[in-house]
């Protein structure tokens, strides 16, 4: 998304319409354990990254979706982790299927 859309600026000048799909897991409530454990430090990072994502989603919705220049699709409960690795063929097929289903459901509701 960052290569095609800049927070505060909008879409790249060469893009007419952008569909953003999100298969990341929701940030769930967790009880804190200990004080400076690896788990707690990772949780703090997860919270910060979730907040950055929420700001991006809001900005994208305000600047692009509201104008009809794009679409944000939450891909159900896929909970696919964000990594720098290419997905396996099976995972790609699963994400594609869920994305199509989510887009179809979104179109039906409009």
Jmol script that loads the backbone (N, CA, C; Angstrom):
load data "model"
ATOM      1  N   UNK A   1       0.823  -1.193   0.000  1.00  0.00           N
ATOM      2  CA  UNK A   1       0.000   0.000   0.000  1.00  0.00           C
ATOM      3  C   UNK A   1       0.868   1.257   0.000  1.00  0.00           C
ATOM      4  N   UNK A   2       1.985   1.223   0.727  1.00  0.00           N
ATOM      5  CA  UNK A   2       2.817   2.414   0.857  1.00  0.00           C
ATOM      6  C   UNK A   2       3.384   2.890  -0.472  1.00  0.00           C
ATOM      7  N   UNK A   3       3.638   1.968  -1.400  1.00  0.00           N
ATOM      8  CA  UNK A   3       4.186   2.364  -2.693  1.00  0.00           C
ATOM      9  C   UNK A   3       3.141   3.072  -3.560  1.00  0.00           C
ATOM     10  N   UNK A   4       1.865   2.837  -3.285  1.00  0.00           N
ATOM     11  CA  UNK A   4       0.793   3.361  -4.122  1.00  0.00           C
ATOM     12  C   UNK A   4       0.000   4.493  -3.476  1.00  0.00           C
ATOM     13  N   UNK A   5       0.096   4.597  -2.158  1.00  0.00           N
ATOM     14  CA  UNK A   5      -0.696   5.575  -1.417  1.00  0.00           C
ATOM     15  C   UNK A   5       0.139   6.165  -0.284  1.00  0.00           C
ATOM     16  N   UNK A   6       0.170   7.482  -0.206  1.00  0.00           N
ATOM     17  CA  UNK A   6       0.919   8.168   0.843  1.00  0.00           C
ATOM     18  C   UNK A   6      -0.046   8.879   1.784  1.00  0.00           C
ATOM     19  N   UNK A   7       0.116   8.629   3.082  1.00  0.00           N
ATOM     20  CA  UNK A   7      -0.728   9.284   4.083  1.00  0.00           C
ATOM     21  C   UNK A   7      -0.593  10.796   3.936  1.00  0.00           C
ATOM     22  N   UNK A   8      -1.728  11.472   3.921  1.00  0.00           N
ATOM     23  CA  UNK A   8      -1.742  12.923   3.817  1.00  0.00           C
ATOM     24  C   UNK A   8      -1.642  13.448   2.400  1.00  0.00           C
ATOM     25  N   UNK A   9      -1.266  12.585   1.439  1.00  0.00           N
ATOM     26  CA  UNK A   9      -1.116  13.030   0.053  1.00  0.00           C
ATOM     27  C   UNK A   9      -2.101  12.355  -0.884  1.00  0.00           C
ATOM     28  N   UNK A  10      -2.420  11.097  -0.627  1.00  0.00           N
ATOM     29  CA  UNK A  10      -3.365  10.377  -1.465  1.00  0.00           C
ATOM     30  C   UNK A  10      -2.702   9.409  -2.421  1.00  0.00           C
ATOM     31  N   UNK A  11      -3.429   9.068  -3.471  1.00  0.00           N
ATOM     32  CA  UNK A  11      -2.968   8.085  -4.445  1.00  0.00           C
ATOM     33  C   UNK A  11      -1.825   8.621  -5.292  1.00  0.00           C
ATOM     34  N   UNK A  12      -0.973   7.724  -5.743  1.00  0.00           N
ATOM     35  CA  UNK A  12       0.054   8.052  -6.713  1.00  0.00           C
ATOM     36  C   UNK A  12      -0.647   8.625  -7.950  1.00  0.00           C
ATOM     37  N   UNK A  13      -0.044   9.560  -8.626  1.00  0.00           N
ATOM     38  CA  UNK A  13      -0.690  10.248  -9.750  1.00  0.00           C
ATOM     39  C   UNK A  13      -1.070   9.326 -10.907  1.00  0.00           C
ATOM     40  N   UNK A  14      -0.451   8.158 -10.999  1.00  0.00           N
ATOM     41  CA  UNK A  14      -0.738   7.232 -12.093  1.00  0.00           C
ATOM     42  C   UNK A  14      -1.857   6.245 -11.764  1.00  0.00           C
ATOM     43  N   UNK A  15      -2.446   6.344 -10.570  1.00  0.00           N
ATOM     44  CA  UNK A  15      -3.469   5.390 -10.146  1.00  0.00           C
ATOM     45  C   UNK A  15      -4.844   6.041 -10.170  1.00  0.00           C
ATOM     46  N   UNK A  16      -5.785   5.364 -10.839  1.00  0.00           N
ATOM     47  CA  UNK A  16      -7.160   5.857 -10.915  1.00  0.00           C
ATOM     48  C   UNK A  16      -8.044   5.270  -9.824  1.00  0.00           C
ATOM     49  N   UNK A  17      -7.784   4.015  -9.451  1.00  0.00           N
ATOM     50  CA  UNK A  17      -8.620   3.316  -8.476  1.00  0.00           C
ATOM     51  C   UNK A  17      -7.753   2.283  -7.765  1.00  0.00           C
ATOM     52  N   UNK A  18      -7.841   2.211  -6.442  1.00  0.00           N
ATOM     53  CA  UNK A  18      -7.021   1.282  -5.668  1.00  0.00           C
ATOM     54  C   UNK A  18      -7.890   0.461  -4.734  1.00  0.00           C
ATOM     55  N   UNK A  19      -7.724  -0.851  -4.792  1.00  0.00           N
ATOM     56  CA  UNK A  19      -8.402  -1.753  -3.871  1.00  0.00           C
ATOM     57  C   UNK A  19      -7.371  -2.253  -2.868  1.00  0.00           C
ATOM     58  N   UNK A  20      -7.631  -2.029  -1.591  1.00  0.00           N
ATOM     59  CA  UNK A  20      -6.749  -2.480  -0.521  1.00  0.00           C
ATOM     60  C   UNK A  20      -7.458  -3.595   0.220  1.00  0.00           C
ATOM     61  N   UNK A  21      -6.791  -4.745   0.339  1.00  0.00           N
ATOM     62  CA  UNK A  21      -7.358  -5.851   1.110  1.00  0.00           C
ATOM     63  C   UNK A  21      -6.508  -6.080   2.343  1.00  0.00           C
ATOM     64  N   UNK A  22      -7.161  -6.450   3.427  1.00  0.00           N
ATOM     65  CA  UNK A  22      -6.488  -6.618   4.709  1.00  0.00           C
ATOM     66  C   UNK A  22      -6.863  -7.970   5.303  1.00  0.00           C
ATOM     67  N   UNK A  23      -5.880  -8.855   5.434  1.00  0.00           N
ATOM     68  CA  UNK A  23      -6.114 -10.176   6.010  1.00  0.00           C
ATOM     69  C   UNK A  23      -5.428 -10.326   7.363  1.00  0.00           C
ATOM     70  N   UNK A  24      -4.997  -9.211   7.935  1.00  0.00           N
ATOM     71  CA  UNK A  24      -4.292  -9.283   9.213  1.00  0.00           C
ATOM     72  C   UNK A  24      -5.248  -9.624  10.345  1.00  0.00           C
ATOM     73  N   UNK A  25      -4.713 -10.250  11.393  1.00  0.00           N
ATOM     74  CA  UNK A  25      -5.578 -10.608  12.522  1.00  0.00           C
ATOM     75  C   UNK A  25      -5.941  -9.385  13.349  1.00  0.00           C
ATOM     76  N   UNK A  26      -7.097  -9.398  13.993  1.00  0.00           N
ATOM     77  CA  UNK A  26      -7.463  -8.284  14.871  1.00  0.00           C
ATOM     78  C   UNK A  26      -6.587  -8.293  16.124  1.00  0.00           C
ATOM     79  N   UNK A  27      -6.459  -7.145  16.751  1.00  0.00           N
ATOM     80  CA  UNK A  27      -5.694  -7.039  17.987  1.00  0.00           C
ATOM     81  C   UNK A  27      -6.621  -7.380  19.138  1.00  0.00           C
ATOM     82  N   UNK A  28      -6.397  -8.500  19.769  1.00  0.00           N
ATOM     83  CA  UNK A  28      -7.264  -8.968  20.847  1.00  0.00           C
ATOM     84  C   UNK A  28      -6.724  -8.564  22.210  1.00  0.00           C
ATOM     85  N   UNK A  29      -7.608  -8.542  23.187  1.00  0.00           N
ATOM     86  CA  UNK A  29      -7.240  -8.235  24.573  1.00  0.00           C
ATOM     87  C   UNK A  29      -6.375  -9.363  25.130  1.00  0.00           C
ATOM     88  N   UNK A  30      -5.329  -8.984  25.868  1.00  0.00           N
ATOM     89  CA  UNK A  30      -4.478  -9.967  26.542  1.00  0.00           C
ATOM     90  C   UNK A  30      -4.124  -9.449  27.926  1.00  0.00           C
ATOM     91  N   UNK A  31      -4.077 -10.359  28.896  1.00  0.00           N
ATOM     92  CA  UNK A  31      -3.585  -9.997  30.223  1.00  0.00           C
ATOM     93  C   UNK A  31      -2.074  -9.893  30.170  1.00  0.00           C
ATOM     94  N   UNK A  32      -1.523  -8.901  30.864  1.00  0.00           N
ATOM     95  CA  UNK A  32      -0.084  -8.706  30.906  1.00  0.00           C
ATOM     96  C   UNK A  32       0.553  -9.703  31.861  1.00  0.00           C
ATOM     97  N   UNK A  33       1.701 -10.224  31.466  1.00  0.00           N
ATOM     98  CA  UNK A  33       2.422 -11.187  32.312  1.00  0.00           C
ATOM     99  C   UNK A  33       3.808 -10.629  32.618  1.00  0.00           C
ATOM    100  N   UNK A  34       4.145 -10.529  33.891  1.00  0.00           N
ATOM    101  CA  UNK A  34       5.468 -10.035  34.255  1.00  0.00           C
ATOM    102  C   UNK A  34       5.630  -8.565  33.930  1.00  0.00           C
ATOM    103  N   UNK A  35       6.887  -8.113  33.860  1.00  0.00           N
ATOM    104  CA  UNK A  35       7.101  -6.698  33.593  1.00  0.00           C
ATOM    105  C   UNK A  35       7.873  -6.442  32.302  1.00  0.00           C
ATOM    106  N   UNK A  36       9.033  -7.028  32.129  1.00  0.00           N
ATOM    107  CA  UNK A  36       9.850  -6.750  30.940  1.00  0.00           C
ATOM    108  C   UNK A  36      10.104  -8.019  30.132  1.00  0.00           C
ATOM    109  N   UNK A  37       9.101  -8.834  29.988  1.00  0.00           N
ATOM    110  CA  UNK A  37       9.274 -10.079  29.239  1.00  0.00           C
ATOM    111  C   UNK A  37       9.245  -9.812  27.738  1.00  0.00           C
ATOM    112  N   UNK A  38       9.773 -10.766  26.972  1.00  0.00           N
ATOM    113  CA  UNK A  38       9.732 -10.679  25.515  1.00  0.00           C
ATOM    114  C   UNK A  38       8.290 -10.585  25.037  1.00  0.00           C
ATOM    115  N   UNK A  39       7.390 -11.338  25.652  1.00  0.00           N
ATOM    116  CA  UNK A  39       5.978 -11.328  25.273  1.00  0.00           C
ATOM    117  C   UNK A  39       5.380  -9.936  25.421  1.00  0.00           C
ATOM    118  N   UNK A  40       5.706  -9.262  26.543  1.00  0.00           N
ATOM    119  CA  UNK A  40       5.179  -7.910  26.752  1.00  0.00           C
ATOM    120  C   UNK A  40       5.770  -6.916  25.757  1.00  0.00           C
ATOM    121  N   UNK A  41       7.050  -7.052  25.449  1.00  0.00           N
ATOM    122  CA  UNK A  41       7.687  -6.159  24.485  1.00  0.00           C
ATOM    123  C   UNK A  41       7.094  -6.357  23.090  1.00  0.00           C
ATOM    124  N   UNK A  42       6.855  -7.603  22.718  1.00  0.00           N
ATOM    125  CA  UNK A  42       6.230  -7.883  21.424  1.00  0.00           C
ATOM    126  C   UNK A  42       4.819  -7.317  21.392  1.00  0.00           C
ATOM    127  N   UNK A  43       4.110  -7.428  22.495  1.00  0.00           N
ATOM    128  CA  UNK A  43       2.751  -6.899  22.579  1.00  0.00           C
ATOM    129  C   UNK A  43       2.743  -5.381  22.383  1.00  0.00           C
ATOM    130  N   UNK A  44       3.709  -4.683  22.987  1.00  0.00           N
ATOM    131  CA  UNK A  44       3.815  -3.237  22.804  1.00  0.00           C
ATOM    132  C   UNK A  44       4.055  -2.892  21.335  1.00  0.00           C
ATOM    133  N   UNK A  45       4.915  -3.659  20.676  1.00  0.00           N
ATOM    134  CA  UNK A  45       5.164  -3.447  19.255  1.00  0.00           C
ATOM    135  C   UNK A  45       3.907  -3.721  18.435  1.00  0.00           C
ATOM    136  N   UNK A  46       3.189  -4.795  18.767  1.00  0.00           N
ATOM    137  CA  UNK A  46       1.944  -5.119  18.067  1.00  0.00           C
ATOM    138  C   UNK A  46       0.925  -3.981  18.201  1.00  0.00           C
ATOM    139  N   UNK A  47       0.819  -3.413  19.398  1.00  0.00           N
ATOM    140  CA  UNK A  47      -0.122  -2.312  19.629  1.00  0.00           C
ATOM    141  C   UNK A  47       0.267  -1.097  18.794  1.00  0.00           C
ATOM    142  N   UNK A  48       1.552  -0.765  18.792  1.00  0.00           N
ATOM    143  CA  UNK A  48       2.021   0.385  18.008  1.00  0.00           C
ATOM    144  C   UNK A  48       1.761   0.165  16.514  1.00  0.00           C
ATOM    145  N   UNK A  49       2.027  -1.037  16.013  1.00  0.00           N
ATOM    146  CA  UNK A  49       1.805  -1.325  14.593  1.00  0.00           C
ATOM    147  C   UNK A  49       0.316  -1.307  14.262  1.00  0.00           C
ATOM    148  N   UNK A  50      -0.512  -1.782  15.165  1.00  0.00           N
ATOM    149  CA  UNK A  50      -1.952  -1.760  14.954  1.00  0.00           C
ATOM    150  C   UNK A  50      -2.451  -0.313  14.859  1.00  0.00           C
ATOM    151  N   UNK A  51      -1.913   0.549  15.721  1.00  0.00           N
ATOM    152  CA  UNK A  51      -2.320   1.949  15.700  1.00  0.00           C
ATOM    153  C   UNK A  51      -1.888   2.635  14.404  1.00  0.00           C
ATOM    154  N   UNK A  52      -0.706   2.326  13.923  1.00  0.00           N
ATOM    155  CA  UNK A  52      -0.245   2.874  12.642  1.00  0.00           C
ATOM    156  C   UNK A  52      -1.169   2.403  11.522  1.00  0.00           C
ATOM    157  N   UNK A  53      -1.527   1.124  11.536  1.00  0.00           N
ATOM    158  CA  UNK A  53      -2.446   0.593  10.532  1.00  0.00           C
ATOM    159  C   UNK A  53      -3.806   1.262  10.582  1.00  0.00           C
ATOM    160  N   UNK A  54      -4.300   1.520  11.801  1.00  0.00           N
ATOM    161  CA  UNK A  54      -5.593   2.183  11.959  1.00  0.00           C
ATOM    162  C   UNK A  54      -5.547   3.602  11.387  1.00  0.00           C
ATOM    163  N   UNK A  55      -4.446   4.303  11.596  1.00  0.00           N
ATOM    164  CA  UNK A  55      -4.297   5.649  11.026  1.00  0.00           C
ATOM    165  C   UNK A  55      -4.290   5.584   9.502  1.00  0.00           C
ATOM    166  N   UNK A  56      -3.588   4.608   8.952  1.00  0.00           N
ATOM    167  CA  UNK A  56      -3.554   4.444   7.492  1.00  0.00           C
ATOM    168  C   UNK A  56      -4.947   4.147   6.945  1.00  0.00           C
ATOM    169  N   UNK A  57      -5.664   3.227   7.611  1.00  0.00           N
ATOM    170  CA  UNK A  57      -7.016   2.880   7.145  1.00  0.00           C
ATOM    171  C   UNK A  57      -7.939   4.090   7.178  1.00  0.00           C
ATOM    172  N   UNK A  58      -7.887   4.863   8.262  1.00  0.00           N
ATOM    173  CA  UNK A  58      -8.742   6.052   8.362  1.00  0.00           C
ATOM    174  C   UNK A  58      -8.402   7.079   7.292  1.00  0.00           C
ATOM    175  N   UNK A  59      -7.110   7.325   7.091  1.00  0.00           N
ATOM    176  CA  UNK A  59      -6.688   8.293   6.089  1.00  0.00           C
ATOM    177  C   UNK A  59      -7.094   7.832   4.693  1.00  0.00           C
ATOM    178  N   UNK A  60      -6.887   6.542   4.407  1.00  0.00           N
ATOM    179  CA  UNK A  60      -7.270   5.982   3.110  1.00  0.00           C
ATOM    180  C   UNK A  60      -8.773   6.100   2.904  1.00  0.00           C
ATOM    181  N   UNK A  61      -9.545   5.792   3.924  1.00  0.00           N
ATOM    182  CA  UNK A  61     -11.004   5.881   3.821  1.00  0.00           C
ATOM    183  C   UNK A  61     -11.455   7.316   3.580  1.00  0.00           C
ATOM    184  N   UNK A  62     -10.845   8.260   4.276  1.00  0.00           N
ATOM    185  CA  UNK A  62     -11.222   9.662   4.141  1.00  0.00           C
ATOM    186  C   UNK A  62     -10.820  10.243   2.794  1.00  0.00           C
ATOM    187  N   UNK A  63      -9.619   9.942   2.341  1.00  0.00           N
ATOM    188  CA  UNK A  63      -9.090  10.564   1.121  1.00  0.00           C
ATOM    189  C   UNK A  63      -9.429   9.815  -0.161  1.00  0.00           C
ATOM    190  N   UNK A  64      -9.642   8.515  -0.081  1.00  0.00           N
ATOM    191  CA  UNK A  64      -9.818   7.734  -1.303  1.00  0.00           C
ATOM    192  C   UNK A  64     -11.203   7.096  -1.394  1.00  0.00           C
ATOM    193  N   UNK A  65     -11.563   6.296  -0.405  1.00  0.00           N
ATOM    194  CA  UNK A  65     -12.841   5.580  -0.444  1.00  0.00           C
ATOM    195  C   UNK A  65     -14.015   6.548  -0.485  1.00  0.00           C
ATOM    196  N   UNK A  66     -13.980   7.587   0.338  1.00  0.00           N
ATOM    197  CA  UNK A  66     -15.079   8.549   0.396  1.00  0.00           C
ATOM    198  C   UNK A  66     -15.284   9.281  -0.935  1.00  0.00           C
ATOM    199  N   UNK A  67     -14.218   9.416  -1.722  1.00  0.00           N
ATOM    200  CA  UNK A  67     -14.303  10.086  -3.020  1.00  0.00           C
ATOM    201  C   UNK A  67     -14.658   9.117  -4.150  1.00  0.00           C
ATOM    202  N   UNK A  68     -14.736   7.816  -3.835  1.00  0.00           N
ATOM    203  CA  UNK A  68     -15.042   6.835  -4.870  1.00  0.00           C
ATOM    204  C   UNK A  68     -13.839   6.422  -5.689  1.00  0.00           C
ATOM    205  N   UNK A  69     -12.626   6.712  -5.199  1.00  0.00           N
ATOM    206  CA  UNK A  69     -11.405   6.371  -5.929  1.00  0.00           C
ATOM    207  C   UNK A  69     -10.755   5.089  -5.442  1.00  0.00           C
ATOM    208  N   UNK A  70     -11.424   4.376  -4.536  1.00  0.00           N
ATOM    209  CA  UNK A  70     -10.825   3.152  -4.031  1.00  0.00           C
ATOM    210  C   UNK A  70     -11.778   2.391  -3.142  1.00  0.00           C
ATOM    211  N   UNK A  71     -11.297   1.247  -2.678  1.00  0.00           N
ATOM    212  CA  UNK A  71     -12.102   0.354  -1.853  1.00  0.00           C
ATOM    213  C   UNK A  71     -11.190  -0.328  -0.845  1.00  0.00           C
ATOM    214  N   UNK A  72     -11.629  -0.386   0.407  1.00  0.00           N
ATOM    215  CA  UNK A  72     -10.913  -1.114   1.460  1.00  0.00           C
ATOM    216  C   UNK A  72     -11.736  -2.338   1.805  1.00  0.00           C
ATOM    217  N   UNK A  73     -11.126  -3.517   1.691  1.00  0.00           N
ATOM    218  CA  UNK A  73     -11.831  -4.772   1.946  1.00  0.00           C
ATOM    219  C   UNK A  73     -11.123  -5.520   3.065  1.00  0.00           C
ATOM    220  N   UNK A  74     -11.843  -5.768   4.130  1.00  0.00           N
ATOM    221  CA  UNK A  74     -11.332  -6.588   5.239  1.00  0.00           C
ATOM    222  C   UNK A  74     -11.666  -8.025   4.895  1.00  0.00           C
ATOM    223  N   UNK A  75     -10.645  -8.877   4.804  1.00  0.00           N
ATOM    224  CA  UNK A  75     -10.856 -10.256   4.390  1.00  0.00           C
ATOM    225  C   UNK A  75     -11.183 -11.115   5.603  1.00  0.00           C
ATOM    226  N   UNK A  76     -12.398 -10.974   6.073  1.00  0.00           N
ATOM    227  CA  UNK A  76     -12.948 -11.819   7.130  1.00  0.00           C
ATOM    228  C   UNK A  76     -12.013 -12.162   8.258  1.00  0.00           C
ATOM    229  N   UNK A  77     -12.021 -13.421   8.630  1.00  0.00           N
ATOM    230  CA  UNK A  77     -11.206 -13.890   9.757  1.00  0.00           C
ATOM    231  C   UNK A  77     -10.045 -14.739   9.275  1.00  0.00           C
ATOM    232  N   UNK A  78      -9.444 -14.335   8.187  1.00  0.00           N
ATOM    233  CA  UNK A  78      -8.319 -15.055   7.598  1.00  0.00           C
ATOM    234  C   UNK A  78      -7.143 -15.153   8.570  1.00  0.00           C
ATOM    235  N   UNK A  79      -6.858 -14.057   9.271  1.00  0.00           N
ATOM    236  CA  UNK A  79      -5.736 -13.996  10.217  1.00  0.00           C
ATOM    237  C   UNK A  79      -4.419 -14.430   9.591  1.00  0.00           C
ATOM    238  N   UNK A  80      -4.162 -13.968   8.393  1.00  0.00           N
ATOM    239  CA  UNK A  80      -2.910 -14.302   7.715  1.00  0.00           C
ATOM    240  C   UNK A  80      -1.817 -13.371   8.218  1.00  0.00           C
ATOM    241  N   UNK A  81      -0.703 -13.907   8.679  1.00  0.00           N
ATOM    242  CA  UNK A  81       0.330 -13.052   9.262  1.00  0.00           C
ATOM    243  C   UNK A  81       1.042 -12.206   8.210  1.00  0.00           C
ATOM    244  N   UNK A  82       1.451 -11.012   8.601  1.00  0.00           N
ATOM    245  CA  UNK A  82       2.224 -10.150   7.718  1.00  0.00           C
ATOM    246  C   UNK A  82       3.683 -10.567   7.799  1.00  0.00           C
ATOM    247  N   UNK A  83       4.251 -10.932   6.663  1.00  0.00           N
ATOM    248  CA  UNK A  83       5.660 -11.307   6.602  1.00  0.00           C
ATOM    249  C   UNK A  83       6.255 -10.741   5.316  1.00  0.00           C
ATOM    250  N   UNK A  84       7.552 -10.865   5.180  1.00  0.00           N
ATOM    251  CA  UNK A  84       8.220 -10.457   3.949  1.00  0.00           C
ATOM    252  C   UNK A  84       8.395 -11.640   3.002  1.00  0.00           C
ATOM    253  N   UNK A  85       7.876 -12.795   3.386  1.00  0.00           N
ATOM    254  CA  UNK A  85       8.005 -13.995   2.574  1.00  0.00           C
ATOM    255  C   UNK A  85       6.834 -14.129   1.613  1.00  0.00           C
ATOM    256  N   UNK A  86       7.101 -14.688   0.450  1.00  0.00           N
ATOM    257  CA  UNK A  86       6.023 -14.953  -0.507  1.00  0.00           C
ATOM    258  C   UNK A  86       5.141 -16.062   0.059  1.00  0.00           C
ATOM    259  N   UNK A  87       3.827 -15.946  -0.124  1.00  0.00           N
ATOM    260  CA  UNK A  87       2.942 -17.014   0.370  1.00  0.00           C
ATOM    261  C   UNK A  87       3.100 -18.278  -0.465  1.00  0.00           C
ATOM    262  N   UNK A  88       2.820 -19.406   0.146  1.00  0.00           N
ATOM    263  CA  UNK A  88       2.807 -20.652  -0.616  1.00  0.00           C
ATOM    264  C   UNK A  88       1.652 -20.583  -1.613  1.00  0.00           C
ATOM    265  N   UNK A  89       1.653 -21.472  -2.576  1.00  0.00           N
ATOM    266  CA  UNK A  89       0.568 -21.499  -3.563  1.00  0.00           C
ATOM    267  C   UNK A  89      -0.776 -21.719  -2.875  1.00  0.00           C
ATOM    268  N   UNK A  90      -0.794 -22.612  -1.886  1.00  0.00           N
ATOM    269  CA  UNK A  90      -2.048 -22.897  -1.162  1.00  0.00           C
ATOM    270  C   UNK A  90      -2.523 -21.667  -0.392  1.00  0.00           C
ATOM    271  N   UNK A  91      -1.604 -20.958   0.282  1.00  0.00           N
ATOM    272  CA  UNK A  91      -1.981 -19.756   1.022  1.00  0.00           C
ATOM    273  C   UNK A  91      -2.439 -18.647   0.081  1.00  0.00           C
ATOM    274  N   UNK A  92      -1.772 -18.508  -1.066  1.00  0.00           N
ATOM    275  CA  UNK A  92      -2.196 -17.503  -2.042  1.00  0.00           C
ATOM    276  C   UNK A  92      -3.610 -17.795  -2.524  1.00  0.00           C
ATOM    277  N   UNK A  93      -3.880 -19.054  -2.841  1.00  0.00           N
ATOM    278  CA  UNK A  93      -5.220 -19.444  -3.301  1.00  0.00           C
ATOM    279  C   UNK A  93      -6.273 -19.163  -2.229  1.00  0.00           C
ATOM    280  N   UNK A  94      -5.927 -19.442  -0.959  1.00  0.00           N
ATOM    281  CA  UNK A  94      -6.857 -19.194   0.140  1.00  0.00           C
ATOM    282  C   UNK A  94      -7.138 -17.696   0.278  1.00  0.00           C
ATOM    283  N   UNK A  95      -6.087 -16.864   0.222  1.00  0.00           N
ATOM    284  CA  UNK A  95      -6.263 -15.416   0.327  1.00  0.00           C
ATOM    285  C   UNK A  95      -7.069 -14.875  -0.851  1.00  0.00           C
ATOM    286  N   UNK A  96      -6.784 -15.376  -2.044  1.00  0.00           N
ATOM    287  CA  UNK A  96      -7.520 -14.938  -3.228  1.00  0.00           C
ATOM    288  C   UNK A  96      -9.001 -15.283  -3.102  1.00  0.00           C
ATOM    289  N   UNK A  97      -9.289 -16.512  -2.682  1.00  0.00           N
ATOM    290  CA  UNK A  97     -10.677 -16.945  -2.519  1.00  0.00           C
ATOM    291  C   UNK A  97     -11.395 -16.073  -1.483  1.00  0.00           C
ATOM    292  N   UNK A  98     -10.745 -15.847  -0.331  1.00  0.00           N
ATOM    293  CA  UNK A  98     -11.354 -15.024   0.716  1.00  0.00           C
ATOM    294  C   UNK A  98     -11.544 -13.584   0.250  1.00  0.00           C
ATOM    295  N   UNK A  99     -10.584 -13.062  -0.518  1.00  0.00           N
ATOM    296  CA  UNK A  99     -10.693 -11.713  -1.046  1.00  0.00           C
ATOM    297  C   UNK A  99     -11.866 -11.563  -2.001  1.00  0.00           C
ATOM    298  N   UNK A 100     -12.029 -12.538  -2.884  1.00  0.00           N
ATOM    299  CA  UNK A 100     -13.158 -12.513  -3.825  1.00  0.00           C
ATOM    300  C   UNK A 100     -14.476 -12.575  -3.061  1.00  0.00           C
ATOM    301  N   UNK A 101     -14.562 -13.477  -2.076  1.00  0.00           N
ATOM    302  CA  UNK A 101     -15.784 -13.594  -1.274  1.00  0.00           C
ATOM    303  C   UNK A 101     -16.088 -12.293  -0.537  1.00  0.00           C
ATOM    304  N   UNK A 102     -15.068 -11.680   0.048  1.00  0.00           N
ATOM    305  CA  UNK A 102     -15.264 -10.429   0.780  1.00  0.00           C
ATOM    306  C   UNK A 102     -15.690  -9.306  -0.150  1.00  0.00           C
ATOM    307  N   UNK A 103     -15.067  -9.227  -1.324  1.00  0.00           N
ATOM    308  CA  UNK A 103     -15.433  -8.183  -2.286  1.00  0.00           C
ATOM    309  C   UNK A 103     -16.865  -8.375  -2.773  1.00  0.00           C
ATOM    310  N   UNK A 104     -17.246  -9.629  -3.028  1.00  0.00           N
ATOM    311  CA  UNK A 104     -18.612  -9.895  -3.458  1.00  0.00           C
ATOM    312  C   UNK A 104     -19.619  -9.528  -2.371  1.00  0.00           C
ATOM    313  N   UNK A 105     -19.318  -9.873  -1.119  1.00  0.00           N
ATOM    314  CA  UNK A 105     -20.197  -9.518  -0.001  1.00  0.00           C
ATOM    315  C   UNK A 105     -20.279  -8.017   0.177  1.00  0.00           C
ATOM    316  N   UNK A 106     -19.163  -7.316  -0.012  1.00  0.00           N
ATOM    317  CA  UNK A 106     -19.142  -5.865   0.111  1.00  0.00           C
ATOM    318  C   UNK A 106     -19.988  -5.234  -0.987  1.00  0.00           C
ATOM    319  N   UNK A 107     -19.889  -5.761  -2.201  1.00  0.00           N
ATOM    320  CA  UNK A 107     -20.663  -5.217  -3.325  1.00  0.00           C
ATOM    321  C   UNK A 107     -22.157  -5.449  -3.132  1.00  0.00           C
ATOM    322  N   UNK A 108     -22.509  -6.596  -2.540  1.00  0.00           N
ATOM    323  CA  UNK A 108     -23.923  -6.929  -2.311  1.00  0.00           C
ATOM    324  C   UNK A 108     -24.536  -5.948  -1.310  1.00  0.00           C
ATOM    325  N   UNK A 109     -23.770  -5.533  -0.292  1.00  0.00           N
ATOM    326  CA  UNK A 109     -24.281  -4.662   0.758  1.00  0.00           C
ATOM    327  C   UNK A 109     -24.475  -3.225   0.285  1.00  0.00           C
ATOM    328  N   UNK A 110     -23.862  -2.839  -0.819  1.00  0.00           N
ATOM    329  CA  UNK A 110     -23.939  -1.441  -1.294  1.00  0.00           C
ATOM    330  C   UNK A 110     -25.193  -1.172  -2.026  1.00  0.00           C
TER     331      UNK A 110
END
end "model"
wireframe off; spacefill off
backbone 0.3
color backbone group
